[in-house]
Amino acid sequence: MTGQQTRTMDRGNTTGSDLGQLLETGPFAEALRAAIRARGLGLERIRYRLHGKGATVSLATLSHWQSGRCRPERAESLRALKNLEEVLGVPDGSLRRLLGPPRPRGPYHQPGQPLP
């Protein structure tokens, strides 16, 4: 023993069927959070494993994705999401499918109005 304390992680009550349902119906943030909880990995360990696969994602980004504050949209983030699915042991494309179409970027545009 080194005398260091280790923190335990709350694995919650996510069952395989709960995770499967969330991977089918979403929303993305809840499904990601459930997959992380079911895998039993902390965000730092996930970030480390993603880095080993060549995907650099910050802890803040992972936290924002699972809280729903933002979602992966850029090409680099979507590549990292593919690796994240591997790390979490969920079916290929199951999290990405929950993202839906990309959100509009740039100046606000009212639907039904002609583009400039």
MMTF fields as JSON, N, C-alpha, C and O atoms, coordinates in Angstrom:
{
  "mmtfVersion": "1.0.0",
  "mmtfProducer": "UNKNOWN",
  "numBonds": 463,
  "numAtoms": 464,
  "numGroups": 116,
  "numChains": 1,
  "numModels": 1,
  "chainsPerModel": [1],
  "groupsPerChain": [116],
  "chainIdList": ["A"],
  "bondAtomList": [4, 2, 8, 6, 12, 10, 16, 14, 20, 18, 24, 22, 28, 26, 32, 30, 36, 34, 40, 38, 44, 42, 48, 46, 52, 50, 56, 54, 60, 58, 64, 62, 68, 66, 72, 70, 76, 74, 80, 78, 84, 82, 88, 86, 92, 90, 96, 94, 100, 98, 104, 102, 108, 106, 112, 110, 116, 114, 120, 118, 124, 122, 128, 126, 132, 130, 136, 134, 140, 138, 144, 142, 148, 146, 152, 150, 156, 154, 160, 158, 164, 162, 168, 166, 172, 170, 176, 174, 180, 178, 184, 182, 188, 186, 192, 190, 196, 194, 200, 198, 204, 202, 208, 206, 212, 210, 216, 214, 220, 218, 224, 222, 228, 226, 232, 230, 236, 234, 240, 238, 244, 242, 248, 246, 252, 250, 256, 254, 260, 258, 264, 262, 268, 266, 272, 270, 276, 274, 280, 278, 284, 282, 288, 286, 292, 290, 296, 294, 300, 298, 304, 302, 308, 306, 312, 310, 316, 314, 320, 318, 324, 322, 328, 326, 332, 330, 336, 334, 340, 338, 344, 342, 348, 346, 352, 350, 356, 354, 360, 358, 364, 362, 368, 366, 372, 370, 376, 374, 380, 378, 384, 382, 388, 386, 392, 390, 396, 394, 400, 398, 404, 402, 408, 406, 412, 410, 416, 414, 420, 418, 424, 422, 428, 426, 432, 430, 436, 434, 440, 438, 444, 442, 448, 446, 452, 450, 456, 454, 460, 458],
  "bondOrderList": [1, 1, 1, 1, 1, 1, 1, 1, 1, 1, 1, 1, 1, 1, 1, 1, 1, 1, 1, 1, 1, 1, 1, 1, 1, 1, 1, 1, 1, 1, 1, 1, 1, 1, 1, 1, 1, 1, 1, 1, 1, 1, 1, 1, 1, 1, 1, 1, 1, 1, 1, 1, 1, 1, 1, 1, 1, 1, 1, 1, 1, 1, 1, 1, 1, 1, 1, 1, 1, 1, 1, 1, 1, 1, 1, 1, 1, 1, 1, 1, 1, 1, 1, 1, 1, 1, 1, 1, 1, 1, 1, 1, 1, 1, 1, 1, 1, 1, 1, 1, 1, 1, 1, 1, 1, 1, 1, 1, 1, 1, 1, 1, 1, 1, 1],
  "groupList": [{"groupName": "MET", "atomNameList": ["N", "CA", "C", "O"], "elementList": ["N", "C", "C", "O"], "formalChargeList": [0, 0, 0, 0], "bondAtomList": [1, 0, 2, 1, 3, 2], "bondOrderList": [1, 1, 2], "singleLetterCode": "M", "chemCompType": "L-PEPTIDE LINKING"}, {"groupName": "THR", "atomNameList": ["N", "CA", "C", "O"], "elementList": ["N", "C", "C", "O"], "formalChargeList": [0, 0, 0, 0], "bondAtomList": [1, 0, 2, 1, 3, 2], "bondOrderList": [1, 1, 2], "singleLetterCode": "T", "chemCompType": "L-PEPTIDE LINKING"}, {"groupName": "GLY", "atomNameList": ["N", "CA", "C", "O"], "elementList": ["N", "C", "C", "O"], "formalChargeList": [0, 0, 0, 0], "bondAtomList": [1, 0, 2, 1, 3, 2], "bondOrderList": [1, 1, 2], "singleLetterCode": "G", "chemCompType": "PEPTIDE LINKING"}, {"groupName": "GLN", "atomNameList": ["N", "CA", "C", "O"], "elementList": ["N", "C", "C", "O"], "formalChargeList": [0, 0, 0, 0], "bondAtomList": [1, 0, 2, 1, 3, 2], "bondOrderList": [1, 1, 2], "singleLetterCode": "Q", "chemCompType": "L-PEPTIDE LINKING"}, {"groupName": "ARG", "atomNameList": ["N", "CA", "C", "O"], "elementList": ["N", "C", "C", "O"], "formalChargeList": [0, 0, 0, 0], "bondAtomList": [1, 0, 2, 1, 3, 2], "bondOrderList": [1, 1, 2], "singleLetterCode": "R", "chemCompType": "L-PEPTIDE LINKING"}, {"groupName": "ASP", "atomNameList": ["N", "CA", "C", "O"], "elementList": ["N", "C", "C", "O"], "formalChargeList": [0, 0, 0, 0], "bondAtomList": [1, 0, 2, 1, 3, 2], "bondOrderList": [1, 1, 2], "singleLetterCode": "D", "chemCompType": "L-PEPTIDE LINKING"}, {"groupName": "ASN", "atomNameList": ["N", "CA", "C", "O"], "elementList": ["N", "C", "C", "O"], "formalChargeList": [0, 0, 0, 0], "bondAtomList": [1, 0, 2, 1, 3, 2], "bondOrderList": [1, 1, 2], "singleLetterCode": "N", "chemCompType": "L-PEPTIDE LINKING"}, {"groupName": "SER", "atomNameList": ["N", "CA", "C", "O"], "elementList": ["N", "C", "C", "O"], "formalChargeList": [0, 0, 0, 0], "bondAtomList": [1, 0, 2, 1, 3, 2], "bondOrderList": [1, 1, 2], "singleLetterCode": "S", "chemCompType": "L-PEPTIDE LINKING"}, {"groupName": "LEU", "atomNameList": ["N", "CA", "C", "O"], "elementList": ["N", "C", "C", "O"], "formalChargeList": [0, 0, 0, 0], "bondAtomList": [1, 0, 2, 1, 3, 2], "bondOrderList": [1, 1, 2], "singleLetterCode": "L", "chemCompType": "L-PEPTIDE LINKING"}, {"groupName": "GLU", "atomNameList": ["N", "CA", "C", "O"], "elementList": ["N", "C", "C", "O"], "formalChargeList": [0, 0, 0, 0], "bondAtomList": [1, 0, 2, 1, 3, 2], "bondOrderList": [1, 1, 2], "singleLetterCode": "E", "chemCompType": "L-PEPTIDE LINKING"}, {"groupName": "PRO", "atomNameList": ["N", "CA", "C", "O"], "elementList": ["N", "C", "C", "O"], "formalChargeList": [0, 0, 0, 0], "bondAtomList": [1, 0, 2, 1, 3, 2], "bondOrderList": [1, 1, 2], "singleLetterCode": "P", "chemCompType": "L-PEPTIDE LINKING"}, {"groupName": "PHE", "atomNameList": ["N", "CA", "C", "O"], "elementList": ["N", "C", "C", "O"], "formalChargeList": [0, 0, 0, 0], "bondAtomList": [1, 0, 2, 1, 3, 2], "bondOrderList": [1, 1, 2], "singleLetterCode": "F", "chemCompType": "L-PEPTIDE LINKING"}, {"groupName": "ALA", "atomNameList": ["N", "CA", "C", "O"], "elementList": ["N", "C", "C", "O"], "formalChargeList": [0, 0, 0, 0], "bondAtomList": [1, 0, 2, 1, 3, 2], "bondOrderList": [1, 1, 2], "singleLetterCode": "A", "chemCompType": "L-PEPTIDE LINKING"}, {"groupName": "ILE", "atomNameList": ["N", "CA", "C", "O"], "elementList": ["N", "C", "C", "O"], "formalChargeList": [0, 0, 0, 0], "bondAtomList": [1, 0, 2, 1, 3, 2], "bondOrderList": [1, 1, 2], "singleLetterCode": "I", "chemCompType": "L-PEPTIDE LINKING"}, {"groupName": "TYR", "atomNameList": ["N", "CA", "C", "O"], "elementList": ["N", "C", "C", "O"], "formalChargeList": [0, 0, 0, 0], "bondAtomList": [1, 0, 2, 1, 3, 2], "bondOrderList": [1, 1, 2], "singleLetterCode": "Y", "chemCompType": "L-PEPTIDE LINKING"}, {"groupName": "HIS", "atomNameList": ["N", "CA", "C", "O"], "elementList": ["N", "C", "C", "O"], "formalChargeList": [0, 0, 0, 0], "bondAtomList": [1, 0, 2, 1, 3, 2], "bondOrderList": [1, 1, 2], "singleLetterCode": "H", "chemCompType": "L-PEPTIDE LINKING"}, {"groupName": "LYS", "atomNameList": ["N", "CA", "C", "O"], "elementList": ["N", "C", "C", "O"], "formalChargeList": [0, 0, 0, 0], "bondAtomList": [1, 0, 2, 1, 3, 2], "bondOrderList": [1, 1, 2], "singleLetterCode": "K", "chemCompType": "L-PEPTIDE LINKING"}, {"groupName": "VAL", "atomNameList": ["N", "CA", "C", "O"], "elementList": ["N", "C", "C", "O"], "formalChargeList": [0, 0, 0, 0], "bondAtomList": [1, 0, 2, 1, 3, 2], "bondOrderList": [1, 1, 2], "singleLetterCode": "V", "chemCompType": "L-PEPTIDE LINKING"}, {"groupName": "TRP", "atomNameList": ["N", "CA", "C", "O"], "elementList": ["N", "C", "C", "O"], "formalChargeList": [0, 0, 0, 0], "bondAtomList": [1, 0, 2, 1, 3, 2], "bondOrderList": [1, 1, 2], "singleLetterCode": "W", "chemCompType": "L-PEPTIDE LINKING"}, {"groupName": "CYS", "atomNameList": ["N", "CA", "C", "O"], "elementList": ["N", "C", "C", "O"], "formalChargeList": [0, 0, 0, 0], "bondAtomList": [1, 0, 2, 1, 3, 2], "bondOrderList": [1, 1, 2], "singleLetterCode": "C", "chemCompType": "L-PEPTIDE LINKING"}],
  "groupTypeList": [0, 1, 2, 3, 3, 1, 4, 1, 0, 5, 4, 2, 6, 1, 1, 2, 7, 5, 8, 2, 3, 8, 8, 9, 1, 2, 10, 11, 12, 9, 12, 8, 4, 12, 12, 13, 4, 12, 4, 2, 8, 2, 8, 9, 4, 13, 4, 14, 4, 8, 15, 2, 16, 2, 12, 1, 17, 7, 8, 12, 1, 8, 7, 15, 18, 3, 7, 2, 4, 19, 4, 10, 9, 4, 12, 9, 7, 8, 4, 12, 8, 16, 6, 8, 9, 9, 17, 8, 2, 17, 10, 5, 2, 7, 8, 4, 4, 8, 8, 2, 10, 10, 4, 10, 4, 2, 10, 14, 15, 3, 10, 2, 3, 10, 8, 10],
  "groupIdList": [1, 2, 3, 4, 5, 6, 7, 8, 9, 10, 11, 12, 13, 14, 15, 16, 17, 18, 19, 20, 21, 22, 23, 24, 25, 26, 27, 28, 29, 30, 31, 32, 33, 34, 35, 36, 37, 38, 39, 40, 41, 42, 43, 44, 45, 46, 47, 48, 49, 50, 51, 52, 53, 54, 55, 56, 57, 58, 59, 60, 61, 62, 63, 64, 65, 66, 67, 68, 69, 70, 71, 72, 73, 74, 75, 76, 77, 78, 79, 80, 81, 82, 83, 84, 85, 86, 87, 88, 89, 90, 91, 92, 93, 94, 95, 96, 97, 98, 99, 100, 101, 102, 103, 104, 105, 106, 107, 108, 109, 110, 111, 112, 113, 114, 115, 116],
  "secStructList": [7, 7, 1, 7, 7, 7, 7, 7, 7, 7, 7, 6, 6, 7, 7, 2, 2, 2, 2, 2, 2, 2, 2, 2, 2, 7, 7, 2, 2, 2, 2, 2, 2, 2, 2, 2, 2, 2, 2, 6, 7, 7, 2, 2, 2, 2, 2, 2, 2, 2, 2, 2, 6, 6, 7, 7, 7, 7, 2, 2, 2, 2, 2, 2, 2, 2, 2, 6, 1, 7, 7, 7, 7, 1, 2, 2, 2, 2, 2, 2, 2, 2, 2, 2, 2, 2, 2, 2, 6, 7, 7, 6, 6, 6, 6, 4, 4, 4, 4, 7, 1, 7, 7, 7, 7, 1, 1, 7, 7, 7, 6, 6, 1, 7, 7, 7],
  "xCoordList": [0.836, 0.0, 0.87, 1.903, 0.469, 1.222, 0.703, 1.33, -0.407, -0.994, -1.867, -2.448, -1.959, -2.783, -4.229, -4.53, -5.097, -6.514, -6.956, -6.493, -7.846, -8.43, -9.896, -10.565, -10.379, -11.796, -12.585, -12.134, -13.741, -14.613, -15.588, -15.967, -15.979, -16.879, -18.278, -18.451, -19.272, -20.652, -21.033, -21.119, -21.256, -21.609, -23.11, -23.575, -23.854, -25.283, -26.01, -25.475, -27.216, -28.038, -28.329, -29.368, -27.45, -27.685, -27.557, -26.517, -28.612, -28.563, -28.317, -28.406, -28.009, -27.789, -29.008, -28.888, -30.194, -31.413, -31.662, -32.146, -31.332, -31.47, -30.553, -30.964, -29.309, -28.345, -28.81, -28.769, -29.25, -29.725, -30.878, -30.934, -31.797, -32.934, -32.471, -32.936, -31.548, -31.046, -30.272, -30.331, -29.547, -28.818, -29.767, -29.411, -30.979, -31.991, -32.72, -32.975, -33.055, -33.96, -33.317, -33.846, -32.176, -31.525, -32.215, -32.987, -31.956, -31.101, -29.608, -29.213, -28.809, -27.378, -26.709, -26.006, -26.913, -26.209, -26.544, -25.656, -27.808, -28.199, -27.617, -27.177, -27.61, -27.048, -25.547, -25.025, -24.853, -23.415, -23.145, -22.268, -23.885, -23.707, -23.939, -23.187, -24.971, -25.268, -24.176, -23.821, -23.636, -22.567, -21.301, -20.612, -21.005, -19.836, -20.032, -19.123, -21.206, -21.504, -21.433, -20.872, -21.996, -22.015, -20.605, -20.305, -19.744, -18.363, -17.521, -16.53, -17.913, -17.21, -15.896, -15.001, -15.771, -14.542, -14.782, -15.851, -13.79, -13.843, -13.481, -12.906, -13.812, -13.532, -12.037, -11.633, -11.218, -9.77, -9.266, -8.425, -9.763, -9.364, -9.86, -9.146, -11.063, -11.603, -10.747, -10.394, -10.412, -9.572, -8.231, -7.73, -7.652, -6.373, -6.484, -5.612, -7.547, -7.728, -7.993, -7.528, -8.73, -8.95, -7.628, -7.362, -6.811, -5.503, -4.667, -3.967, -4.748, -4.029, -4.501, -3.772, -5.706, -6.245, -6.057, -6.542, -5.342, -5.074, -6.13, -6.104, -7.057, -8.128, -7.899, -7.925, -7.679, -7.455, -8.764, -9.289, -9.272, -10.507, -10.246, -9.72, -10.606, -10.368, -11.405, -12.482, -11.037, -11.984, -13.227, -14.346, -13.023, -14.166, -15.113, -16.333, -14.555, -15.393, -16.193, -17.397, -15.537, -16.255, -17.366, -18.477, -17.054, -18.037, -19.216, -20.371, -18.921, -19.986, -20.847, -22.065, -20.23, -20.996, -21.96, -23.121, -21.496, -22.37, -23.404, -24.419, -23.162, -24.145, -25.162, -26.186, -24.878, -25.78, -25.517, -26.281, -24.436, -24.118, -23.689, -23.912, -23.08, -22.748, -22.676, -22.808, -22.472, -22.381, -21.328, -20.992, -20.805, -19.801, -20.431, -21.454, -19.792, -20.316, -19.226, -19.441, -18.063, -16.989, -16.439, -16.6, -15.792, -15.265, -14.326, -14.392, -13.461, -12.517, -13.26, -12.88, -14.299, -15.09, -15.84, -15.967, -16.337, -17.057, -16.119, -16.517, -14.878, -13.88, -13.591, -13.476, -13.475, -13.249, -14.44, -14.256, -15.646, -16.84, -16.806, -17.222, -16.323, -16.19, -15.259, -15.559, -14.136, -13.215, -13.845, -13.617, -14.625, -15.293, -16.265, -16.376, -16.96, -17.858, -17.073, -17.549, -15.884, -15.03, -14.62, -14.723, -14.154, -13.696, -14.825, -14.599, -16.026, -17.167, -17.809, -18.657, -17.408, -17.949, -19.399, -20.145, -19.798, -21.162, -21.101, -20.046, -22.21, -22.2, -21.731, -22.03, -20.991, -20.463, -21.601, -22.567, -21.478, -22.464, -23.648, -24.488, -23.74, -24.931, -25.051, -26.158, -23.935, -23.999, -24.114, -24.871, -23.371, -23.401, -24.804, -25.237, -25.502, -26.852, -27.794, -28.748, -27.521, -28.389, -28.188, -28.979, -27.148, -26.873, -27.86, -28.121, -28.41, -29.311, -28.542, -27.315, -29.244, -28.57, -27.763, -28.077, -26.714, -25.919, -26.758, -27.655, -26.447, -27.14, -26.602, -25.439, -27.439, -26.978, -25.88, -25.903, -24.951, -23.856, -23.967, -24.641, -23.318, -23.268, -24.415, -25.048, -24.687, -25.739, -27.089, -27.39, -27.881, -29.197, -30.055, -30.073, -30.759, -31.639, -33.013, -33.144, -34.028, -35.394, -35.89, -35.804, -36.418, -36.995, -38.091, -38.86, -38.157, -39.178, -38.772, -39.447, -37.689, -37.209, -36.146, -35.374, -36.102, -35.068, -33.674, -33.471, -32.738, -31.346, -30.801, -31.186, -29.9, -29.326, -28.478, -27.926],
  "yCoordList": [-1.19, 0.0, 1.239, 1.278, 2.227, 3.47, 4.495, 5.535, 4.223, 5.172, 6.207, 7.073, 6.117, 7.07, 6.615, 5.426, 7.57, 7.249, 7.262, 8.078, 6.364, 6.377, 6.696, 6.268, 7.454, 7.803, 6.695, 6.105, 6.423, 5.46, 6.219, 7.352, 5.586, 6.229, 5.674, 4.466, 6.536, 6.105, 5.478, 6.164, 4.199, 3.499, 3.577, 3.127, 4.136, 4.319, 2.991, 1.942, 3.052, 1.854, 1.503, 0.909, 1.851, 1.589, 0.098, -0.506, -0.483, -1.88, -1.951, -0.948, -3.141, -3.324, -2.96, -2.404, -3.272, -2.95, -1.445, -0.908, -0.746, 0.715, 1.337, 2.208, 0.876, 1.405, 1.108, 1.981, -0.121, -0.482, 0.399, 0.824, 0.672, 1.538, 2.949, 3.554, 3.478, 4.834, 4.908, 5.923, 3.851, 3.845, 3.788, 4.187, 3.288, 3.246, 4.572, 5.034, 5.183, 6.334, 7.658, 8.718, 7.615, 8.842, 9.463, 8.796, 10.695, 11.593, 11.262, 10.485, 11.872, 11.593, 11.711, 10.792, 12.817, 13.048, 11.973, 11.496, 11.587, 10.557, 9.202, 8.455, 8.878, 7.606, 7.571, 6.552, 8.666, 8.73, 8.573, 7.807, 9.285, 9.208, 7.775, 7.283, 7.111, 5.737, 4.778, 3.853, 4.99, 4.125, 4.288, 3.311, 5.511, 5.775, 5.095, 4.443, 5.252, 4.654, 3.127, 2.483, 2.554, 1.097, 0.544, -0.554, 1.292, 0.842, 0.985, 0.274, 1.902, 2.058, 2.8, 2.614, 3.634, 4.413, 5.875, 6.416, 6.51, 7.945, 8.682, 8.097, 9.953, 10.742, 10.828, 10.826, 10.901, 10.967, 9.682, 9.741, 8.529, 7.244, 7.164, 6.677, 7.634, 7.64, 8.532, 8.151, 9.722, 10.641, 9.993, 10.125, 9.297, 8.623, 7.546, 7.433, 6.771, 5.714, 6.296, 5.752, 7.389, 8.053, 8.566, 8.436, 9.142, 9.643, 8.499, 8.687, 7.326, 6.164, 5.732, 5.05, 6.121, 5.81, 6.975, 6.941, 8.008, 9.15, 10.227, 11.127, 10.16, 11.155, 12.009, 11.505, 13.283, 14.195, 14.907, 15.692, 14.614, 15.233, 15.674, 14.902, 16.9, 17.401, 16.84, 16.389, 16.888, 16.472, 17.35, 16.863, 18.643, 19.567, 19.186, 19.224, 18.822, 18.436, 17.19, 17.144, 16.175, 14.952, 15.266, 14.746, 16.114, 16.501, 17.23, 16.97, 18.138, 18.89, 17.969, 18.138, 16.995, 16.051, 15.259, 15.084, 14.774, 13.932, 14.737, 14.186, 16.025, 16.859, 17.472, 18.001, 17.399, 17.976, 19.439, 20.064, 20.001, 21.414, 21.635, 22.71, 20.634, 20.681, 19.247, 18.307, 19.084, 17.743, 17.738, 18.789, 16.565, 16.507, 16.841, 16.275, 17.781, 18.177, 18.285, 17.913, 18.791, 18.946, 17.578, 16.604, 17.51, 16.245, 15.584, 14.371, 16.361, 15.811, 15.216, 14.162, 15.887, 15.387, 14.118, 13.215, 14.036, 12.846, 11.647, 10.515, 11.891, 10.808, 10.343, 9.145, 11.289, 10.94, 10.156, 9.247, 10.49, 9.787, 8.331, 7.453, 8.064, 6.675, 5.907, 4.778, 6.516, 5.883, 5.751, 4.763, 6.734, 6.698, 5.522, 4.871, 5.25, 4.093, 2.8, 1.91, 2.697, 1.522, 1.427, 0.365, 2.545, 2.562, 2.164, 1.448, 2.622, 2.346, 0.987, 0.534, 0.341, -0.979, -0.967, -1.909, 0.101, 0.165, -0.104, 0.069, -0.522, -0.816, 0.366, 1.522, 0.051, 1.059, 1.915, 1.389, 3.217, 4.161, 4.421, 5.263, 3.718, 3.854, 5.234, 5.76, 5.831, 7.181, 8.225, 9.188, 8.036, 9.013, 9.14, 10.236, 8.028, 8.047, 8.943, 9.495, 9.084, 9.887, 11.391, 12.187, 11.777, 13.203, 13.885, 15.079, 13.148, 13.755, 14.631, 14.557, 15.45, 16.298, 17.398, 17.812, 17.869, 18.956, 20.217, 20.496, 20.966, 22.233, 23.284, 23.223, 24.241, 25.295, 26.136, 26.365, 26.579, 27.434, 28.792, 28.936, 29.748, 31.068, 31.945, 31.676, 33.006, 33.946, 33.248, 32.311, 33.721, 33.139, 33.298, 34.357, 32.241, 32.265, 31.765, 30.667, 32.571, 32.179, 31.201, 31.479, 30.04, 29.105, 29.782, 30.583, 29.456, 30.039, 31.36, 31.836, 31.956, 33.218, 32.901, 31.957, 33.669, 33.417, 33.691, 34.591, 32.898, 33.124, 34.343, 34.612, 35.088, 36.277, 35.901, 36.776],
  "zCoordList": [0.0, 0.0, 0.0, 0.669, -0.727, -0.789, 0.201, 0.403, 0.804, 1.731, 1.043, 1.698, -0.293, -1.023, -0.996, -1.101, -0.857, -0.914, -2.358, -3.154, -2.688, -4.023, -3.886, -2.945, -4.839, -4.813, -5.486, -6.468, -4.962, -5.608, -6.482, -6.185, -7.544, -8.477, -8.295, -8.129, -8.323, -8.243, -9.575, -10.593, -9.562, -10.783, -11.057, -12.104, -10.136, -10.336, -10.436, -10.075, -10.924, -11.034, -12.483, -12.77, -13.394, -14.805, -15.081, -14.817, -15.61, -16.007, -17.507, -18.216, -17.972, -19.402, -20.215, -21.307, -19.688, -20.437, -20.449, -21.446, -19.338, -19.313, -20.362, -21.128, -20.384, -21.345, -22.763, -23.631, -22.997, -24.334, -24.778, -25.932, -23.863, -24.187, -24.51, -25.476, -23.696, -23.948, -25.257, -25.95, -25.604, -26.871, -28.059, -29.169, -27.82, -28.885, -29.027, -30.139, -27.891, -27.927, -27.548, -27.882, -26.85, -26.43, -25.242, -24.553, -24.999, -25.752, -25.591, -24.723, -26.449, -26.506, -25.144, -24.723, -24.454, -23.179, -22.153, -21.445, -22.064, -21.104, -21.477, -20.604, -22.767, -23.215, -22.944, -22.493, -23.213, -22.953, -21.461, -21.064, -20.648, -19.196, -18.697, -17.856, -19.21, -18.812, -19.267, -18.536, -20.473, -20.983, -20.143, -19.852, -19.761, -18.91, -17.556, -17.043, -16.992, -15.684, -15.767, -14.881, -16.822, -16.977, -17.159, -16.691, -17.83, -18.061, -16.799, -16.627, -15.916, -14.648, -14.764, -13.939, -15.774, -15.96, -15.626, -15.91, -15.023, -14.803, -16.078, -16.996, -16.14, -17.343, -17.632, -18.795, -16.598, -16.816, -17.474, -18.371, -17.044, -17.645, -19.085, -19.961, -19.329, -20.693, -21.577, -22.693, -21.08, -21.849, -22.176, -23.293, -21.209, -21.401, -22.489, -23.35, -22.442, -23.449, -24.833, -25.834, -24.892, -26.181, -26.741, -27.936, -25.885, -26.308, -26.902, -27.897, -26.287, -26.791, -28.171, -28.891, -28.543, -29.867, -30.84, -31.97, -30.378, -31.245, -31.23, -32.071, -30.301, -30.209, -28.971, -27.847, -29.176, -28.064, -27.726, -28.516, -26.541, -26.056, -24.625, -23.824, -24.301, -22.946, -21.975, -22.364, -20.702, -19.663, -19.698, -19.536, -19.911, -19.967, -21.097, -20.93, -22.244, -23.382, -23.06, -23.312, -22.506, -22.13, -21.128, -21.234, -20.164, -19.164, -19.808, -19.473, -20.729, -21.411, -22.264, -22.319, -22.93, -23.741, -22.876, -23.246, -21.723, -20.909, -20.131, -19.704, -19.943, -19.237, -20.194, -19.762, -21.492, -22.48, -22.782, -23.517, -22.221, -22.471, -23.913, -24.47, -24.515, -25.934, -26.425, -25.641, -27.701, -28.274, -29.365, -29.911, -29.688, -30.748, -32.096, -32.482, -32.806, -34.11, -35.17, -36.323, -34.787, -35.768, -36.159, -35.424, -37.312, -37.828, -36.822, -36.621, -36.194, -35.219, -34.014, -33.505, -33.574, -32.445, -32.813, -31.986, -34.037, -34.472, -34.599, -34.325, -35.014, -35.035, -33.607, -33.352, -32.682, -31.273, -30.725, -29.915, -31.151, -30.69, -31.122, -30.366, -32.314, -32.781, -31.842, -31.455, -31.479, -30.537, -29.151, -28.453, -28.761, -27.457, -27.388, -26.349, -28.475, -28.505, -28.263, -27.559, -28.839, -28.613, -27.147, -26.532, -26.596, -25.202, -24.259, -23.284, -24.543, -23.665, -23.938, -23.169, -25.028, -25.333, -25.776, -25.51, -26.453, -26.982, -28.488, -29.099, -29.092, -30.525, -31.363, -31.063, -32.418, -33.327, -33.89, -34.443, -33.748, -34.281, -33.375, -33.693, -32.244, -31.398, -30.765, -30.647, -30.357, -29.783, -30.889, -30.763, -31.962, -33.053, -33.644, -34.0, -33.746, -34.311, -33.512, -34.06, -32.216, -31.345, -31.525, -31.019, -32.234, -32.406, -33.335, -33.19, -34.282, -35.24, -36.218, -36.284, -36.969, -37.956, -37.274, -36.158, -37.96, -37.369, -37.206, -38.002, -36.162, -35.934, -36.902, -37.302, -37.278, -38.176, -37.526, -36.317, -38.305, -37.845, -38.531, -39.551, -37.972, -38.589, -38.137, -37.116, -38.905, -38.529, -38.418, -39.158, -37.488, -37.258, -38.501, -39.129, -38.844, -40.011, -39.592, -39.052, -39.842, -39.523, -40.577, -41.773, -40.134, -41.111, -41.914, -41.382, -43.193, -44.054, -44.692, -45.605, -44.23, -44.813, -45.868, -45.701, -46.936, -47.947, -47.391, -46.576, -47.849, -47.448, -48.174, -49.312, -47.52, -48.19, -49.37, -50.038]
}
